[in-house]
């Protein structure tokens, strides 16, 4: 697999223990196979370059768990974001949808009892579905090979941020429409 990670430095040897424990798929190194999407995560920082790191990941011999955007995925993310024990501790790599911001709203709606899980899941289906690939074990990190780091200009970052703003506006419109139907 060819994978991408955007940041402020070349990351030749990712630290799988550096990230948040309560991220979507728990602690690990997060990437995507979609280069354009990786560029949308770009931000400008005055004291650093914005870099899209490119990697090769060989999945041979690794335990890979794949999620679809469904209840199993929602439950796994919900548990991880609540910092509960990882239910997939033996997975080397997890591949699945990125939880858009609806998931935060939906957690509140479900826990408040305002909407049942079925209706809440409808909210989670709104918007584009981008995939993330998370290297969770050292064994997988050892099979992740850095290829190159591509520097983005401030103008490029601004262009990608505009795309994100447009997607967010459309997402908010669709979310409001779905809430009105409920």
JOCORBEL-V334570 format. One record per helix or strand of 3 or more residues. SS is the DSSP state (alpha for helix, beta for strand). FROM is the first residue (numbers start at 1). TO is the last residue. If there is no record, write none. Layout:
# JOCORBEL-V334570
SS|FROM|TO ; SS|FROM|TO
This chain:
# JOCORBEL-V334570
beta|2|7 ; beta|29|32 ; alpha|35|40 ; beta|50|57 ; beta|64|66 ; alpha|71|81 ; beta|93|97 ; alpha|102|112 ; alpha|117|124 ; beta|131|135 ; alpha|138|142 ; beta|144|152 ; alpha|154|181
